[in-house]
Amino acid sequence: MFISIAAVSSKGNVRANNEDNFYIASEYVSAEKMSEPNKMAKTLVDHDTPVITAICDGIGGGSDGEYASLKVVSSLRNAMEGLDMLHDCDRVTEKLRGISC
């Protein structure tokens, strides 16, 4: 079995910068690349374990929206680091509930 996941974001027509971010199986857009239009695609081959994905809208018009969306995805990655998504379900749930941004 394989899973293909893709995400695309851009600053849109109003904002001067891109405030959106996404998280796909431990990867997200780094701070250095957030001002650019972003594309991420990932294919997970022979993958039979759960995959966490997230889309973080930077709340255009709010102050520091790009920082907020980056903080969420980086906190998610830190929380999930080293966990076995299939066998540590209780710990994954506990970590997800405990994420504080």
HELIX and SHEET records of a PDB file:
HELIX    1   1 ALA A   31  LYS A   33  5                                   3    
HELIX    2   2 GLY A   65  MET A   80  1                                  16    
HELIX    3   3 CYS A   89  GLY A   98  1                                  10    
SHEET    1   A 2 PHE A   2  SER A   9  0                                        
SHEET    2   A 2 ASN A  38  VAL A  45 -1                                        
SHEET    1   B 3 GLU A  27  TYR A  28  0                                        
SHEET    2   B 3 ASN A  21  ILE A  24 -1                                        
SHEET    3   B 3 THR A  53  CYS A  56 -1                                        
END                                                                             
